[in-house]
Amino acid sequence: MKKVVIVGGGFAGSSAAQGLEENFDVTLIDSKDYFEFTPSVPRTLVEPQHVKKIHVLHKDYLKKSKIIVGKVDEINENFVKLKNEKIYFDYLVIASGSDYIPPFKERHLIVASRADNLIKQSVKLMESKNILIIGGGLVGVELAGEIASYYSDKEITLVHGGSVLIERNPKKASEFALKYLRGLGINVVFDEFIISGKNNEYQSKSGKKYEADLVFSCNGIKPNFKMLKGNLSKSLDKKNHLKVNEFLQVEGYRNIFAAGDIISISVEKTAQNAERQAEIVVKNINAIESGMTLNKYRPKKTPLVISLGQKKGIFTWGKFVWCGYLPAIMKNIIEWKEMRKKRI
């Protein structure tokens, strides 16, 4: 059987492994031994018992793939290198994803350690009075909503460098998020940048000071590209995303594909889009093997559900916006469906 190596076990990598392991000799290399439904991490900070619902070991849903927990140091056109070991491939799928400041993403952890860390963060949150959230994108807004709707005794400040919350979403969604968060008592500050912090006191660029027992930095994601800086450096764009063609092949390579947060295609970095890309990668590896025409990846607007706690949420699809209780329920359903795919 032809050998496929997949780097990364998030939404794109895990989906590609599931789709390919029946017909290929698949090796999944990940920095952790589990799949995590990362959109629900903010919920686990207020409900630590929820962590059991969003984790599943790679070995429990991949029945035929070989799983290696480790860090890829180098990628060549026909092998990947981990420490002193070279793993050769016929096809490579790069789904190395993105880096985010903990606790939202953590690398090099086994599932038990990750759960322990989230529980520790939950305890810190419970014991803290003043909370500072830096960043008003999807993660910052969801986290603020989760904390404020669960704890009524916390003084929460959200500092955002932009002029509107969740700015890549329709105006109605941004306005609803702002009104709802302020209704929960959150102090939302716009056009400010936190530049330093010491002894529970944090200062903004304008000189304003904020007291905080606990700080969450939600300032966006960065592509996990370090292993690509050598042989694949010419395939990286200015923001260190991998340049791919319409078939999701890395530029300059027929047998190397990429999907998820790491690719340069201008599309929202969501779980749904990562899985759509993985589906195209699976089809195209099979197409090459069978001599068939490759499938093009066509970016499109996909639905997005933003949770503001257990009782409120926002659903957007293009310009359509739906706010209220039902979108909050939808987030739970999406999580259940995704985890069910990994537990069948």
Buried (B, 14 or more C-beta within 10 A) or exposed (E): EBBBBBBBBBBBBBBBBBBBBEBBBBBBBBBBBBBBBBBBBBBBBBBBEBBEBBBBBBEEBBEBBBBBBEBBBBBBBBBBBBEEEEBEBBBBBBBBBBBBBBBBBBBEBEBEEBBBBBBEBBEEBBEBEBBBBBBBBBBBBBBBBBBBBBBEEBBBBBBBBBEBBBEEBBEBBBBBBBEBBEEBEBEBBBEBEBEEBEEBEBBBEEEEEBEBBBBBBBBBBBBBBEBBEEEBEEBBEEEBBBBBBEBBBBBEBEBBBBBBBBBBBEBEBBBBBBBBBBBBBBBBBBBBEEEEEBBEBEEEEBBBBBBBBBEBBBBBEEEEBBBBEEBBBBBBEBBEEBBEBBEE
